[in-house]
Amino acid sequence: MKGTVGELGEFGLIRELTSRLTTTPAVRLGPGDDAAVVAAPDRRVVASTDVLLEGRHFRRDWSTAYDVGRKAAAQNLADIAAMGAVPTALLLGLVVPAELHATWPTELMDGIRDECQVAGAAVVGGDVVRGETITVAITALGDLRNHEPVTRAGARPGDVVAVTGWLGWSAAGHAVLSRGFRSPRAFVEAHRRPEPPYHAGPAAAGLGATAMTDVSDGLVADLGHIAEASKVRIDLRSAALDIPSQMSDIGTAVGIDPLHWVLSGGEDHAIVATFPPDVKLPARWRVIGGVLNPSALPQVTVDGAPWKKAGWDHFGDIEDA
């Protein structure tokens, strides 16, 4: 594709973006009208929204437009799965400069479309606006399929804490990229394109999960939301956490304890949940701790002690993602 976004124009860009989309049976009316129509057999809709800002959440010298699209869709679709719902649809709000080459937003849409296909959802509409900083705003929708949502408020003393998916890989990849390297590639790719275990959310709901969330801001920080909502203490066992040898090698090279990435690194979008102790969990779930009565305020501890660096805070440390 030749030319810039400005040369293509708003409606030309919209035509290019929508021409790349696929659909699913849940989409009754897709892009092209004032609004989309998506089936909601459960009569309830699970919804989540998020924003990615260039320089804050992604860098074009680190990630392709396709990478950004996959990541933008993944972090929202993971929120739907973490409620125990099945993702159905996604809406895109896009702000781009007029001088941006037109291939960038179209490749972004390719990434969003492909990630939606992994999760079983479809892009059903959105909006494009001219602006100075590339901004990608996503709203994702999901269907509970006649099950109750799994919230953060249901953890009970005696429950086990289990996780499925990667922990710390994105943070390790960020550390590699920050130092000007591009390998080990698996960790760099984990930062560019997280791979949430979408199926695990609804499956966990079916297994009787009492509370659940995806790991977007860091394991301790996100479990902290569950501890606070459920008014419990959650204690993690560091020995039960998986630290691959390559992650340890990266940690040695950059002078960081890899346990810090596993406990405080975000954007892997693993699924972590609490379950009654008698539930038999599939092999893909790893038990990493337990739920206790709060000794004082609800909190997350590691091997019985508070963990100092909890995780990502958008209004805390300034750091390019």
ChimeraX attribute file (.defattr): number of C-alpha atoms within 10 A of each C-alpha:
attribute: neighborCount
match mode: 1-to-1
recipient: residues
	/A:1	10
	/A:2	9
	/A:3	12
	/A:4	17
	/A:5	21
	/A:6	17
	/A:7	15
	/A:8	18
	/A:9	14
	/A:10	16
	/A:11	10
	/A:12	12
	/A:13	20
	/A:14	19
	/A:15	14
	/A:16	18
	/A:17	17
	/A:18	18
	/A:19	12
	/A:20	12
	/A:21	18
	/A:22	15
	/A:23	18
	/A:24	16
	/A:25	11
	/A:26	18
	/A:27	19
	/A:28	12
	/A:29	15
	/A:30	22
	/A:31	19
	/A:32	13
	/A:33	9
	/A:34	7
	/A:35	12
	/A:36	17
	/A:37	15
	/A:38	20
	/A:39	16
	/A:40	17
	/A:41	12
	/A:42	12
	/A:43	10
	/A:44	12
	/A:45	20
	/A:46	20
	/A:47	19
	/A:48	17
	/A:49	17
	/A:50	14
	/A:51	16
	/A:52	18
	/A:53	16
	/A:54	15
	/A:55	14
	/A:56	13
	/A:57	16
	/A:58	23
	/A:59	16
	/A:60	12
	/A:61	7
	/A:62	18
	/A:63	17
	/A:64	17
	/A:65	22
	/A:66	23
	/A:67	23
	/A:68	26
	/A:69	26
	/A:70	24
	/A:71	29
	/A:72	27
	/A:73	30
	/A:74	29
	/A:75	26
	/A:76	24
	/A:77	33
	/A:78	33
	/A:79	30
	/A:80	30
	/A:81	32
	/A:82	32
	/A:83	26
	/A:84	32
	/A:85	30
	/A:86	25
	/A:87	28
	/A:88	28
	/A:89	29
	/A:90	25
	/A:91	20
	/A:92	22
	/A:93	15
	/A:94	20
	/A:95	19
	/A:96	21
	/A:97	16
	/A:98	18
	/A:99	13
	/A:100	16
	/A:101	18
	/A:102	21
	/A:103	17
	/A:104	18
	/A:105	25
	/A:106	22
	/A:107	19
	/A:108	22
	/A:109	26
	/A:110	20
	/A:111	24
	/A:112	27
	/A:113	23
	/A:114	20
	/A:115	25
	/A:116	25
	/A:117	16
	/A:118	14
	/A:119	21
	/A:120	19
	/A:121	26
	/A:122	29
	/A:123	29
	/A:124	25
	/A:125	23
	/A:126	19
	/A:127	12
	/A:128	17
	/A:129	13
	/A:130	16
	/A:131	12
	/A:132	11
	/A:133	12
	/A:134	18
	/A:135	22
	/A:136	23
	/A:137	19
	/A:138	24
	/A:139	20
	/A:140	28
	/A:141	24
	/A:142	27
	/A:143	26
	/A:144	24
	/A:145	17
	/A:146	11
	/A:147	13
	/A:148	12
	/A:149	21
	/A:150	24
	/A:151	19
	/A:152	23
	/A:153	17
	/A:154	18
	/A:155	30
	/A:156	22
	/A:157	18
	/A:158	15
	/A:159	22
	/A:160	25
	/A:161	27
	/A:162	21
	/A:163	24
	/A:164	21
	/A:165	20
	/A:166	21
	/A:167	27
	/A:168	30
	/A:169	26
	/A:170	27
	/A:171	25
	/A:172	29
	/A:173	25
	/A:174	23
	/A:175	21
	/A:176	22
	/A:177	18
	/A:178	13
	/A:179	9
	/A:180	9
	/A:181	13
	/A:182	16
	/A:183	13
	/A:184	15
	/A:185	12
	/A:186	15
	/A:187	25
	/A:188	24
	/A:189	19
	/A:190	21
	/A:191	29
	/A:192	26
	/A:193	25
	/A:194	27
	/A:195	22
	/A:196	28
	/A:197	21
	/A:198	27
	/A:199	18
	/A:200	22
	/A:201	30
	/A:202	23
	/A:203	16
	/A:204	26
	/A:205	24
	/A:206	12
	/A:207	15
	/A:208	14
	/A:209	26
	/A:210	22
	/A:211	29
	/A:212	33
	/A:213	28
	/A:214	31
	/A:215	31
	/A:216	22
	/A:217	21
	/A:218	29
	/A:219	29
	/A:220	29
	/A:221	24
	/A:222	24
	/A:223	30
	/A:224	22
	/A:225	18
	/A:226	27
	/A:227	28
	/A:228	19
	/A:229	16
	/A:230	21
	/A:231	22
	/A:232	25
	/A:233	26
	/A:234	30
	/A:235	24
	/A:236	26
	/A:237	15
	/A:238	15
	/A:239	11
	/A:240	11
	/A:241	17
	/A:242	15
	/A:243	18
	/A:244	11
	/A:245	10
	/A:246	14
	/A:247	22
	/A:248	15
	/A:249	15
	/A:250	20
	/A:251	19
	/A:252	12
	/A:253	10
	/A:254	13
	/A:255	9
	/A:256	15
	/A:257	14
	/A:258	25
	/A:259	18
	/A:260	19
	/A:261	24
	/A:262	25
	/A:263	25
	/A:264	25
	/A:265	28
	/A:266	26
	/A:267	28
	/A:268	32
	/A:269	30
	/A:270	27
	/A:271	29
	/A:272	27
	/A:273	29
	/A:274	30
	/A:275	27
	/A:276	18
	/A:277	14
	/A:278	9
	/A:279	12
	/A:280	10
	/A:281	14
	/A:282	11
	/A:283	7
	/A:284	11
	/A:285	18
	/A:286	17
	/A:287	20
	/A:288	18
	/A:289	23
	/A:290	21
	/A:291	24
	/A:292	21
	/A:293	14
	/A:294	17
	/A:295	9
	/A:296	9
	/A:297	12
	/A:298	20
	/A:299	23
	/A:300	29
	/A:301	19
	/A:302	17
	/A:303	13
	/A:304	11
	/A:305	10
	/A:306	13
	/A:307	17
	/A:308	11
	/A:309	13
	/A:310	20
	/A:311	21
	/A:312	19
	/A:313	11
	/A:314	9
	/A:315	6
	/A:316	8
	/A:317	9
	/A:318	10
	/A:319	10
	/A:320	13
	/A:321	21
